[in-house]
Amino acid sequence: MAEAPFRYQQPRAGPQYFPQQNQQTFHHRQYVRNGSPVNSGRGGYTNDTPSPSRSPVSQASNHNSYGLYNQGHQQGQHMMMNGGGQQGYMHMNIGQKYQNHNHQQHHGQHGQQQSHHHQQNHIANHSGQMGHQHSFSSGTLSHSTPHFTPSTIHNGTANHNPQGLGEGVHEDFVRQMTMVSEARQNVVPHRHAKKEGVVSLKGSQQRSTEELSSEDIDERNRSLLNGSASRQDWNAMDLSGQGLRALSNPLFDFSFLTRLYLDNNYLAYLNPAIGTLRHLTHLDLSHNGLLLLPPEIGMLVNLKELCVFDNKLRKIPLEIGYLCKLELLGIDGNQGLDEQLKDIMVQQGTKSLVEHLRENIEGTSHHYRHETHICVMTLTLTAGSPPNPREWHVLDSSLNGETLSVVSYNILCDKYATSAQYGYTPSRALAWEYRSNLILREIQDHDADFVCLQEVDMESYNELFRKQLVHNDYQGVFWPKSRAKTMAEKEARLVDGCATFYKKSKYILLQKEFIDFAHLAINRPDMKGEHDVFNRVMPKDNIAVLTFFENRFTGSRFIVVNAHIHWDPYFEDVKLVQVAILMEQVDKFAEKWSRHPPCTDKAAFRHSEVDGDLKAPTPEPLPTPGPSLEYASGTQIPLIICGDFNAGTGSGVHDLITQGSVAPDHLDFKNRKYGNFTRDGMAHSFTIESAYIGTQELAFTNYTPNFHGVIDYIWYSKNLLQVRGLLGDVDLEYLRKVPGFPNWHFASDHLALKAEFEVTARKERK
């Protein structure tokens, strides 16, 4: 436990904070895929990050409290206390190897040090006259790092370039040596708060979307950590120089923290719960006695500065390779640290060291494998360990009627899987050659009757999936996004779309339809002349594929929908329009297909190639085909809707599908005009529910460092089908050390969903 509370102590004059220019506020990170419109954001779908109550105003000024600022201190006066000596281990400076001091330089510096040391004593002795007295415990002073060591570079200016360094030294190392020199000279409690000064938060409210700079815009990023956090009046905590030996668990409830200073304490162990503080951009653990860093340190994906100066680290966990935003990793003063890592830092800088660690995170090529991994006390060996297989949950084992199974999977198109977008993923794990094999194996292992894939480009469909899956009795239907119509063949083959595969020995494809949302919207009579249709809906080229099947042996018929809805959270109205059009088309074609004539020669369909596939031999004789079932209306045909809907619970998309209707003044429309949709509302005729509902709902279907939430679904006609089994969540223990997908074990940033249904018995037959 901490030796004292860790709340801020605020001056009586009002709330006071770090300077505005250094304060990090969180907002919607915009998230665009290649080929999609840019300069917009992808919103979160879970609850906002909670903000705790503002800390109480301090009643007294006391250095031994955990306040960030103390009223009794005057800004700009920083004491350097002498006489302290850090005990328990020696400093091992990585810069010593690159310094070239001669005997004369050393004596010259020694003289300067003595002079400066005398000056410090003078200041300390007169601190009472300045009204800036310090109160330290004897433990704190005895733990302080010596101000001067022969191998340390000393200078009080932030931009000092150390003297005597050899050629080829990276600027990150120069900055690091300056920082560690300053840190060793200034060991007063709450030194960061004193250094930053005290300013008001006035004018530092969260920026609007229009104010975001290009640095704030990431392709294919949803909102930062599941939505924009409400205003938080403080986001930094300075616990430096407090003699702490352990950290209290409530500290890690402050998930809004962006800066945390724990330097100059007695920490020998860092709580793995540190991984929950995923907003942190600055973390200082210097001048402690840390022996190891937990793998959970890799969860701090927004870190820009991590300082672990003067500890007892002998290894750096490979999980630091996940920290793709890290600009400075301070490792000087750790005795026995690997020479190769030190050389990379000195000569190539932080980015190269992080990349080196990331590329050495190994993994197994198949996450369904059952392997035994020996747990040893070396953190580097834990990186890349595979998770336990996702469990298959049987919901009702008593069902014994006709069944069908469905998989829905956004596989992450190769052109979107860039190192710039997925900087936390090792390059070999991000390569399409590796990911495509992982995807194929997963599809083959699931062996579902229907497989609905999103983000499949035309080339991958023709050259990979169609050719490989034919050996597993699959035949496919594919349509690319509508932009492919305007491109040359060479460019069009890289456009992604939706692909639906089915077991051809079991099912007959009766009909297929392509749904182009933008084309249908601008050609609706009620939407002609509506500016919002042309400005917002028409530029989005999302699609859906409708397919109509019959079981060869039972005669049952099914409608399977495969959709990929627009992603941008600032276009919730567009998503709702797209899904409203989708359900209109499902209603229309379901009614038409209810009158589809029975199949009289099912053997002719057995090897028919609806999309040009080569004929494949039937592995074994098939049962005698049964007669086709009769359906009086479209709503009597079992319906399954799969896809990436980029919408969560409470959205207009979710309400429309599950509730059957949405009012014309739904909040997602934001007073925009979309013809009959915003005049009369939207509705459909089916009774639909998500296969994953209630206790079976997944924790997420999309998992990246800055977003995790449920946005992929398998919907079904709950009056005609019954859920028999579901594929479960990812191993929770595994997720505590993995900041995002894709990685060695998951080929996409989305999860594959799988559900098994039983068809409700029917009496009527043709």
Number of C-alpha atoms within 10 A of each C-alpha: 11 16 15 14 14 18 18 24 23 23 21 14 8 10 19 22 23 23 14 16 7 8 16 17 18 21 20 28 28 26 25 23 17 14 13 18 12 16 18 24 26 27 27 28 23 17 12 13 16 14 16 13 8 13 14 13 15 19 12 14 16 18 22 19 22 24 25 28 30 25 18 15 19 14 16 11 13 15 20 17 21 19 12 17 14 19 12 8 14 13 20 20 21 24 23 16 12 16 16 12 16 9 8 9 13 13 12 10 15 15 12 13 16 12 11 12 18 13 13 16 16 11 17 18 11 13 15 11 9 11 12 17 16 17 11 16 12 10 14 22 21 15 21 26 24 19 23 16 14 11 16 22 23 24 16 11 10 10 11 15 15 17 13 14 16 12 8 10 18 15 16 19 26 20 18 22 26 21 22 25 19 18 20 22 20 21 27 24 27 26 23 22 22 22 13 15 17 23 13 14 16 10 7 15 12 16 12 9 16 8 9 15 9 9 7 16 18 20 22 22 26 29 24 26 26 19 22 19 19 14 13 17 19 21 19 22 26 25 31 26 29 26 27 22 16 16 19 14 12 10 17 17 15 18 19 24 21 23 20 20 21 25 30 33 24 21 22 17 16 18 17 16 17 22 23 18 23 23 25 25 21 20 19 20 23 28 31 28 23 20 16 19 22 21 22 22 29 27 27 28 27 22 24 17 19 23 22 25 28 29 26 24 20 15 17 20 23 25 29 28 28 30 28 23 17 21 17 21 23 24 27 25 24 26 18 12 19 13 10 10 17 19 17 19 27 23 18 17 22 22 19 15 22 26 21 17 20 24 18 15 24 19 16 13 19 17 21 16 12 11 12 8 10 8 9 9 9 11 17 18 16 21 20 20 19 24 18 16 14 13 12 13 13 13 14 12 8 8 14 10 10 13 16 17 19 24 24 27 24 24 21 22 21 20 15 17 22 15 14 12 16 24 19 30 28 23 18 14 22 24 16 19 11 15 24 21 15 21 20 14 16 17 20 15 10 15 17 20 19 22 26 28 26 25 22 24 24 22 15 18 21 16 10 14 21 21 15 15 18 18 13 12 19 25 28 25 20 23 22 26 22 22 15 19 11 9 12 9 10 9 10 19 17 19 24 27 27 28 25 24 23 22 21 24 21 19 25 24 22 19 15 17 16 16 21 19 24 23 16 15 21 17 10 11 10 14 19 14 12 14 13 16 21 15 10 13 24 17 14 23 22 25 24 26 24 22 18 21 19 22 24 25 17 16 21 23 25 23 23 24 24 24 27 25 23 24 28 27 23 16 19 23 24 27 27 26 24 29 24 24 20 24 19 16 18 25 17 12 19 23 18 12 19 18 13 13 12 15 19 11 9 20 15 10 17 18 18 17 15 14 11 9 15 13 11 13 10 12 9 7 7 13 9 11 17 16 18 22 21 21 19 11 13 21 20 18 23 21 24 21 23 27 25 25 20 27 26 18 13 11 18 25 26 22 16 21 22 18 15 16 16 22 16 19 16 16 12 20 20 10 12 14 18 24 20 14 22 18 13 12 16 21 18 21 13 23 17 21 20 20 25 20 9 8 6 15 15 17 14 17 22 21 21 22 22 21 23 23 22 23 20 25 25 22 22 25 20 19 15 19 19 19 22 21 21 22 20 19 18 18 14 11 10 14 14 17 22 23 27 23 21 25 25 24 20 22 28 26 20 24 23 25 25 23 22 21 22 19 19 14 11 10 6 10 12 10
